[in-house]
Amino acid sequence: MTHPFLDLAPLSAAHFASIEDRVARLLSTEQDVVIMQGEALLPLEGAIRATAGPGTTALNVITGPYGQTFGDWLRDCGATVYDLAVPFHTAVTAAQIGEALAEHPEIDFVSLVHAEAATGNTNPVAEIGSVVREHGALFYLDAVASVGAEPVLPDAWGVDLCVIGAQKAMGGPAGVSAVSVSERAWTRMAANPHAPRRSYLSLLDWKERWIDGGRKTLLHAPAQLEMLALEACVERIEATGPETVMSRHATAAAATRAGALALGGGLEPYVYEAVDAAPVATTLRTPAGINASELVAKALAADPGVPLAAGGGTLAKEMIRVNHYGPDATPGAVHACLAALGAALAESGLSADLAAAHRTVTEIWG
Ligand SMILES: *Cc1c(COP(=O)(O)O)cnc(C)c1O
């Protein structure tokens, strides 16, 4: 008997290349797209180690926990790093980036997270991209949490290294990821004696042994199950229409934000301005004296299936994450999350107007 996950034929090089082309189309990019055989942290780390070294001066923008990690990698590579940290309840502006570049003209690398699922904010990459391009720095972008939820356009925005993963808004697998690489970025890597070579982290290996050879021979056996899942998930986005998928995420975010306010009980959007709030996930702030982790635990006890989580690390006390992405970017998931939160608030002795919350969500969804 055949099994859906087992007894698969090996994935051919031509099939692998066609999946890369499909991902490139999703990003509207002419750049080389390399699909990496691991979770998104693989290309995120690989791209930094390939381009940064002791001669690099980096502007590292911190709008959430991932920015922190990128700064650590850059320092580990020997780069001089200027951190630009903004409060997690806002987004960074192109003007702030422009000021930092003017203050340190030697900056030749800028790292930025597009949307942060962990903090719920999203940054204006199009505007930032033109400032970075004008300065001439290489532009590295983590678009893992934005792709599928909002436009991600590396070519139009001048992004040199754009990393995506399928496990958030794309509703796909976590085990493979991709990075689009500009000519400028390849040149920088080739000139970097510290870039990983003959290594699982190496992007240059894929350039030299896969792309430059006309994509005829794979470096090693690909993760075929994850590759097929990635293909299926891009196919589903194409069939549904990327605009429809993105608008479902934007509506889920707007409905969650307004629905939480209508619910009451002291819950508030964590990100102050709606324009700075990511379509992929909505973060909420608990009222003083109410521990977010405990509230989420109560909500999950009321309905174990809902995509709710407490914030990570120090945010665990005050932040609730409503992860309305992928298959959960639906009215049903948003209603269920607010109902579970309403039950948890009531159990904590706070008032919650569930009818008003449901009405608000229904109105926004139209
Ligand atoms: C989710 C996410 C990733 C991938 O991390 P996982 O914890 O493995 O899902 C990378 N960057 C950002 C900004 C993310 O939101």
The ligand as an SDF file (V2000), in Angstrom:
LIG
                    3D

 15 15  0  0  0  0  0  0  0  0999 V2000
    8.5190   33.1670   12.8530 C   0  0  0  0  0  0  0  0  0  0  0  0
    9.6600   33.9800   12.4610 C   0  0  0  0  0  0  0  0  0  0  0  0
   10.8440   33.3860   12.0640 C   0  0  0  0  0  0  0  0  0  0  0  0
   11.0490   31.8980   12.0740 C   0  0  0  0  0  0  0  0  0  0  0  0
   11.1510   31.4520   13.3840 O   0  0  0  0  0  0  0  0  0  0  0  0
   10.3490   30.2190   14.0170 P   0  0  0  0  0  0  0  0  0  0  0  0
   10.3620   30.5340   15.4790 O   0  0  0  0  0  0  0  0  0  0  0  0
   11.1420   29.0080   13.7050 O   0  0  0  0  0  0  0  0  0  0  0  0
    8.9780   30.1550   13.4580 O   0  0  0  0  0  0  0  0  0  0  0  0
   11.8720   34.2350   11.6740 C   0  0  0  0  0  0  0  0  0  0  0  0
   11.7270   35.5680   11.6790 N   0  0  0  0  0  0  0  0  0  0  0  0
   10.5860   36.1560   12.0440 C   0  0  0  0  0  0  0  0  0  0  0  0
   10.4760   37.6400   12.0210 C   0  0  0  0  0  0  0  0  0  0  0  0
    9.5160   35.3900   12.4600 C   0  0  0  0  0  0  0  0  0  0  0  0
    8.3850   35.9930   12.8540 O   0  0  0  0  0  0  0  0  0  0  0  0
  1  2  1  0
  2  3  1  0
  2 14  2  0
  3  4  1  0
  3 10  2  0
  4  5  1  0
  5  6  1  0
  6  7  2  0
  6  8  1  0
  6  9  1  0
 10 11  1  0
 11 12  2  0
 12 13  1  0
 12 14  1  0
 14 15  1  0
M  END
$$$$
